[in-house]
Amino acid sequence: MNGYRTTPKADDDLIEGARWIRADNPQAAHRFLDAAFAAFDRLAEFPESGPLAKLKKRKLAAIRFCVLPPPFNRWVIFYRLSADEIEIVRVIYGTQNWRGKTESFFI
């Protein structure tokens, strides 16, 4: 793989996540972003390391996920493989109900 790219939704997720964390701890917000970008780099190097998310919609069948390392291990990265890079689709806090509204959540 040649790297990764993020979707606009993933970019918004990162901005909102950092903003939410920054309210309590500005340094942790920077560590959150560093952890996310390091995870993106690892996924680009080992793209099949994350399992398939097993979503019911056929057009979402190729979406994979991985969990950020502690202390951010409640955050989940959803991504898909393409020919030469991975596409980061979403970066969400794990308690969000993404299974209940998969199509609107991922598209």
LOKOLTOR-38186 format. One line per 5 residues: number of its first residue (from 1); for each residue z, y, x of N, C-alpha, C, O, CB. Coordinates in Angstrom, 1 decimal, padded with zeros to 4 digits, m for minus. Glycine has a CB too. Layout:
BEGIN
NUM> Z/Y/X/Z/Y/X/Z/Y/X/Z/Y/X/Z/Y/X  ...
***
This chain:
BEGIN
1> 000.0/m001.2/000.8/000.0/000.0/000.0/000.0/001.2/000.9/000.6/001.3/002.0/001.2/000.0/m001.0  m000.6/002.3/000.4/m000.7/003.5/001.1/000.3/004.5/000.8/000.3/005.6/001.3/m002.1/004.1/000.9  001.2/004.2/m000.1/002.2/005.2/m000.5/002.5/005.1/m002.0/002.3/004.1/m002.6/001.9/006.6/m000.1  003.0/006.2/m002.5/003.3/006.3/m003.9/002.9/007.7/m004.4/002.7/008.6/m003.7/004.8/006.1/m004.1  002.9/007.8/m005.7/002.7/009.0/m006.4/003.6/009.0/m007.6/003.9/007.9/m008.2/001.2/009.4/m006.8
6> 004.1/010.1/m008.1/004.9/010.2/m009.3/004.2/010.8/m010.4/003.3/011.6/m010.2/006.2/011.0/m009.0  004.5/010.3/m011.6/004.0/010.9/m012.8/004.7/012.2/m013.2/005.8/012.4/m012.6/004.0/009.9/m014.0  004.2/013.0/m014.0/004.9/014.2/m014.4/006.2/013.9/m015.1/007.2/014.6/m014.9/004.1/015.1/m015.4  006.3/012.8/m015.8/007.6/012.4/m016.5/008.6/012.0/m015.4/009.8/012.3/m015.5/007.3/011.2/m017.4  008.1/011.3/m014.4/009.1/010.9/m013.3/009.5/012.2/m012.6/010.7/012.2/m012.2/008.4/010.0/m012.3
11> 008.7/013.1/m012.3/009.1/014.4/m011.7/010.1/015.1/m012.5/011.2/015.5/m012.0/007.9/015.3/m011.5  009.9/015.1/m013.9/010.9/015.7/m014.8/012.2/015.0/m014.7/013.3/015.6/m014.8/010.4/015.8/m016.2  012.1/013.6/m014.7/013.3/012.8/m014.6/014.2/013.2/m013.3/015.4/013.3/m013.4/013.0/011.3/m014.6  013.5/013.3/m012.2/014.2/013.6/m011.0/014.8/015.0/m011.0/016.0/015.2/m010.6/013.2/013.5/m009.8  014.1/016.0/m011.6/014.6/017.3/m011.7/015.9/017.3/m012.6/016.9/017.9/m012.2/013.5/018.3/m012.2
16> 015.7/016.7/m013.7/016.8/016.7/m014.7/018.0/015.9/m014.2/019.2/016.3/m014.3/016.4/016.1/m016.0  017.7/014.8/m013.5/018.8/014.0/m012.9/019.6/014.7/m011.8/020.8/014.7/m011.8/018.3/012.7/m012.3  018.8/015.4/m011.0/019.5/016.2/m009.9/020.3/017.4/m010.6/021.4/017.7/m010.1/018.5/016.8/m008.9  019.7/018.0/m011.6/020.4/019.1/m012.3/021.7/018.6/m012.9/022.8/019.3/m012.8/019.5/019.7/m013.3  021.7/017.4/m013.5/022.8/016.9/m014.2/023.9/016.5/m013.2/025.1/016.8/m013.4/022.4/015.6/m015.0
21> 023.5/015.9/m012.0/024.5/015.5/m011.0/025.0/016.8/m010.3/026.2/016.9/m010.0/023.8/014.6/m010.0  024.2/017.8/m010.1/024.6/019.0/m009.4/025.7/019.8/m010.2/026.5/020.5/m009.5/023.4/020.0/m009.3  025.8/019.6/m011.5/026.8/020.3/m012.3/028.2/019.9/m011.8/029.1/020.7/m011.9/026.6/020.0/m013.7  028.3/018.6/m011.3/029.6/018.1/m010.8/029.7/018.2/m009.3/030.8/018.4/m008.8/029.9/016.7/m011.3  028.6/018.0/m008.6/028.7/017.8/m007.2/027.3/018.1/m006.6/026.4/017.3/m006.5/029.1/016.4/m006.8
26> 027.1/019.3/m006.1/025.8/019.7/m005.5/025.3/018.8/m004.3/024.1/018.6/m004.2/025.9/021.1/m005.0  026.3/018.4/m003.5/025.9/017.5/m002.4/025.4/016.2/m002.9/024.4/015.6/m002.3/027.0/017.3/m001.4  026.0/015.7/m004.0/025.5/014.4/m004.5/024.1/014.5/m005.1/023.4/013.5/m005.1/026.5/013.9/m005.6  023.8/015.7/m005.6/022.4/015.9/m006.2/021.4/015.7/m005.1/020.4/015.1/m005.3/022.3/017.3/m006.8  021.7/016.2/m003.9/020.8/016.1/m002.7/020.7/014.6/m002.3/019.6/014.1/m002.0/021.2/016.9/m001.6
31> 021.9/013.9/m002.3/021.9/012.5/m001.9/021.1/011.7/m003.0/020.4/010.7/m002.6/023.3/012.0/m001.8  021.2/012.0/m004.2/020.4/011.3/m005.3/018.9/011.4/m005.0/018.2/010.4/m005.0/020.8/011.9/m006.7  018.5/012.6/m004.7/017.0/012.8/m004.5/016.6/012.0/m003.2/015.6/011.4/m003.2/016.7/014.3/m004.3  017.5/012.1/m002.2/017.2/011.4/m000.9/017.1/009.9/m001.2/016.2/009.2/m000.7/018.2/011.7/000.1  018.0/009.4/m002.0/018.0/007.9/m002.3/016.8/007.5/m003.1/016.2/006.5/m002.9/019.3/007.6/m003.1
36> 016.4/008.4/m004.1/015.2/008.1/m004.9/013.9/008.1/m004.0/013.2/007.1/m004.1/015.0/009.2/m006.0  013.8/009.1/m003.1/012.6/009.1/m002.3/012.6/008.0/m001.3/011.5/007.4/m000.9/012.5/010.5/m001.6  013.7/007.6/m000.8/013.8/006.4/000.2/013.4/005.2/m000.6/012.8/004.3/000.0/015.2/006.3/000.8  013.9/005.0/m001.8/013.5/003.9/m002.6/012.0/003.8/m002.9/011.4/002.8/m002.9/014.3/003.9/m004.0  011.4/005.0/m003.2/009.9/005.1/m003.4/009.2/004.6/m002.1/008.3/003.8/m002.2/009.5/006.5/m003.7
41> 009.7/005.0/m001.0/009.1/004.6/000.3/009.2/003.0/000.5/008.2/002.4/000.9/009.7/005.3/001.5  010.4/002.5/000.2/010.6/001.0/000.2/009.6/000.3/m000.7/009.1/m000.7/m000.4/012.0/000.7/000.0  009.5/000.8/m001.9/008.7/000.2/m002.9/007.2/000.2/m002.5/006.5/m000.7/m002.7/008.8/000.9/m004.3  006.8/001.3/m001.8/005.4/001.4/m001.3/005.2/000.4/m000.2/004.1/m000.2/m000.1/005.1/002.8/m000.8  006.2/000.1/000.5/006.1/m000.9/001.6/006.2/m002.4/001.1/005.5/m003.2/001.6/007.2/m000.7/002.6
46> 007.0/m002.6/000.0/007.2/m003.9/m000.6/007.0/m003.8/m002.1/008.0/m003.9/m002.8/008.6/m004.4/m000.2  005.8/m003.6/m002.5/005.6/m003.2/m003.9/006.0/m004.3/m004.9/006.3/m004.0/m006.1/004.1/m002.9/m004.1  006.0/m005.5/m004.5/006.3/m006.6/m005.5/007.8/m007.0/m005.5/008.2/m008.0/m006.0/005.4/m007.8/m005.2  008.6/m006.2/m004.8/010.0/m006.5/m004.7/010.8/m006.3/m006.0/011.8/m006.9/m006.2/010.6/m005.6/m003.6  010.3/m005.4/m006.8/010.9/m005.2/m008.1/010.3/m006.2/m009.2/009.1/m006.4/m009.2/010.7/m003.8/m008.6
51> 011.2/m006.8/m010.0/010.7/m007.7/m011.0/009.9/m006.9/m012.1/010.1/m005.7/m012.3/011.8/m008.5/m011.6  009.1/m007.7/m012.9/008.5/m007.1/m014.0/009.5/m006.7/m015.1/010.5/m007.4/m015.3/007.4/m008.0/m014.6  009.3/m005.6/m015.8/010.2/m005.2/m016.8/010.2/m006.0/m018.1/011.1/m005.9/m018.9/010.0/m003.7/m017.1  009.1/m006.8/m018.3/009.0/m007.7/m019.4/009.0/m006.9/m020.7/009.7/m007.2/m021.7/010.0/m008.7/m019.5  008.2/m005.8/m020.8/008.1/m005.0/m022.0/007.1/m005.7/m023.0/006.1/m006.3/m022.5/007.6/m003.6/m021.6
56> 007.3/m005.5/m024.2/006.5/m006.3/m025.3/005.1/m005.7/m025.4/004.2/m006.5/m025.7/007.2/m006.2/m026.6  004.9/m004.4/m025.2/003.6/m003.9/m025.4/002.7/m004.4/m024.2/003.0/m004.3/m023.1/003.6/m002.3/m025.4  001.5/m004.8/m024.6/000.6/m005.4/m023.6/000.2/m004.4/m022.5/000.1/m004.8/m021.3/m000.7/m005.9/m024.3  000.0/m003.1/m022.9/m000.4/m002.1/m021.9/000.7/m001.7/m021.0/000.5/m001.0/m020.0/m000.9/m000.9/m022.6  001.9/m002.2/m021.2/003.1/m001.9/m020.4/003.5/m003.2/m019.6/004.5/m003.1/m018.9/004.2/m001.4/m021.2
61> 002.7/m004.2/m019.7/003.1/m005.5/m019.1/003.2/m005.5/m017.6/004.0/m006.2/m017.0/002.1/m006.6/m019.4  002.5/m004.6/m016.9/002.5/m004.5/m015.4/003.7/m003.6/m014.9/003.8/m003.5/m013.7/001.2/m004.0/m014.9  004.5/m003.0/m015.7/005.5/m002.1/m015.2/006.7/m003.0/m014.6/007.2/m003.9/m015.2/006.1/m001.2/m016.4  007.1/m002.6/m013.4/008.2/m003.2/m012.7/009.3/m002.2/m012.6/009.2/m001.0/m013.0/007.7/m003.6/m011.2  010.5/m002.7/m012.1/011.6/m001.8/m012.0/012.4/m002.1/m010.8/012.4/m003.3/m010.3/012.5/m001.8/m013.3
66> 013.2/m001.2/m010.3/014.2/m001.4/m009.3/015.4/m000.5/m009.6/015.2/000.6/m010.2/013.7/m001.3/m007.9  016.5/m000.8/m009.1/017.7/000.0/m009.2/018.0/000.7/m007.9/017.9/000.1/m006.9/018.9/m000.9/m009.7  018.4/002.0/m008.1/018.8/002.7/m006.8/020.0/002.1/m006.2/020.8/001.5/m007.0/019.0/004.2/m007.2  020.2/002.3/m004.9/021.4/001.7/m004.3/022.6/002.6/m004.7/022.5/003.7/m005.1/021.2/001.7/m002.8  023.8/002.0/m004.5/025.1/002.7/m004.8/025.1/004.0/m003.9/024.7/004.0/m002.8/026.3/001.8/m004.5
71> 025.7/005.0/m004.4/026.5/005.1/m005.7/025.6/005.5/m006.9/026.1/005.9/m007.9/027.5/006.2/m005.5  024.3/005.4/m006.7/023.4/005.8/m007.8/022.8/004.6/m008.5/021.7/004.6/m009.1/022.2/006.7/m007.2  023.5/003.5/m008.5/023.0/002.2/m009.0/023.0/002.1/m010.5/022.8/001.0/m011.1/023.8/001.1/m008.4  023.2/003.2/m011.2/023.0/003.2/m012.7/021.6/003.9/m013.0/021.2/004.0/m014.1/024.1/004.0/m013.4  020.9/004.3/m011.9/019.6/004.9/m012.1/018.5/003.8/m011.9/018.6/003.0/m010.9/019.4/006.0/m011.1
76> 017.5/003.8/m012.7/016.5/002.7/m012.6/015.1/003.4/m012.4/014.8/004.4/m013.1/016.4/001.9/m013.9  014.3/002.9/m011.5/013.0/003.4/m011.2/012.0/002.4/m011.9/012.1/001.2/m011.7/012.7/003.5/m009.7  011.1/002.9/m012.7/010.1/002.1/m013.3/008.8/002.5/m012.6/008.5/003.7/m012.4/010.0/002.3/m014.9  008.0/001.5/m012.2/006.8/001.8/m011.5/005.7/000.7/m011.8/006.0/m000.4/m012.3/007.0/001.8/m010.0  004.5/001.0/m011.4/003.4/000.0/m011.5/002.5/000.1/m010.3/002.5/001.1/m009.6/002.5/000.3/m012.8
81> 001.9/m001.0/m010.0/001.0/m001.1/m008.8/m000.4/m000.7/m009.2/m000.9/m000.9/m010.3/001.0/m002.6/m008.3  m001.0/m000.1/m008.3/m002.5/000.2/m008.4/m003.1/m000.3/m007.2/m002.5/m001.0/m006.4/m002.8/001.8/m008.6  m004.4/m000.1/m007.0/m005.2/m000.7/m005.9/m004.6/m000.3/m004.5/m004.5/m001.2/m003.7/m006.6/m000.2/m006.0  m004.2/000.9/m004.3/m003.7/001.3/m003.0/m002.4/002.1/m002.9/m002.0/002.5/m001.9/m004.8/002.2/m002.4  m001.7/002.2/m004.1/m000.4/002.9/m004.1/000.4/002.4/m005.3/m000.1/001.7/m006.1/m000.6/004.4/m004.1
86> 001.6/002.8/m005.3/002.4/002.6/m006.5/002.6/003.9/m007.3/002.6/005.0/m006.7/003.8/002.0/m006.2  002.7/003.7/m008.6/002.8/004.9/m009.4/004.2/004.8/m010.0/004.6/003.9/m010.7/001.8/004.9/m010.6  005.1/005.8/m009.6/006.4/005.9/m010.2/006.3/006.5/m011.6/005.9/007.7/m011.8/007.3/006.8/m009.3  006.6/005.7/m012.6/006.4/006.1/m014.0/007.6/006.9/m014.5/007.4/007.9/m015.2/006.2/004.9/m014.8  008.8/006.4/m014.3/010.0/007.0/m014.8/011.2/006.7/m013.8/011.1/005.7/m013.1/010.4/006.5/m016.2
91> 012.2/007.6/m013.8/013.4/007.4/m013.0/014.5/007.8/m014.0/014.7/009.0/m014.3/013.5/008.3/m011.7  015.2/006.8/m014.6/016.1/007.2/m015.7/017.5/006.6/m015.4/017.8/005.7/m014.6/015.6/006.6/m017.0  018.5/007.3/m016.1/019.8/006.8/m016.1/019.9/005.6/m017.0/019.3/005.6/m018.1/020.9/007.9/m016.6  020.5/004.5/m016.5/020.4/003.2/m017.1/020.9/003.1/m018.6/020.5/002.2/m019.2/021.1/002.3/m016.3  021.7/004.0/m019.0/022.2/003.9/m020.4/021.2/004.5/m021.4/021.5/004.4/m022.6/023.5/004.6/m020.5
96> 020.1/005.1/m021.0/019.1/005.5/m022.0/018.5/004.4/m022.7/018.3/003.3/m022.1/018.0/006.4/m021.3  018.2/004.5/m023.9/017.6/003.5/m024.8/016.1/003.4/m024.6/015.3/003.8/m025.5/017.9/003.7/m026.3  015.6/003.0/m023.4/014.2/002.9/m023.2/013.6/001.7/m023.8/012.4/001.7/m024.1/014.0/002.8/m021.7  014.3/000.6/m024.1/013.8/m000.6/m024.8/013.5/m000.3/m026.3/012.6/m000.9/m026.8/014.7/m001.7/m024.6  014.2/000.6/m026.9/014.1/000.9/m028.3/012.8/001.7/m028.6/012.3/001.6/m029.8/015.2/001.6/m028.8
101> 012.3/002.4/m027.7/011.1/003.2/m027.9/010.2/003.1/m026.7/009.8/004.2/m026.1/011.5/004.7/m028.2  009.8/001.9/m026.3/009.1/001.7/m025.1/007.8/002.5/m025.0/007.5/003.1/m023.9/008.8/000.3/m024.9  007.0/002.5/m026.0/005.7/003.1/m025.9/005.8/004.6/m025.7/005.1/005.1/m024.8/004.8/002.8/m027.2  006.6/005.3/m026.4/006.7/006.7/m026.2/007.4/007.1/m024.9/007.2/008.1/m024.4/007.4/007.4/m027.4  008.3/006.2/m024.5/009.0/006.4/m023.3/008.2/006.3/m022.0/008.4/007.0/m021.1/010.2/005.4/m023.2
106> 007.3/005.4/m022.0/006.5/005.1/m020.8/005.1/005.7/m020.8/004.4/005.7/m019.8/006.4/003.7/m020.6  004.7/006.2/m022.0/003.3/006.7/m022.0/003.3/008.2/m022.3/002.3/008.9/m022.4/002.5/006.0/m023.1
***
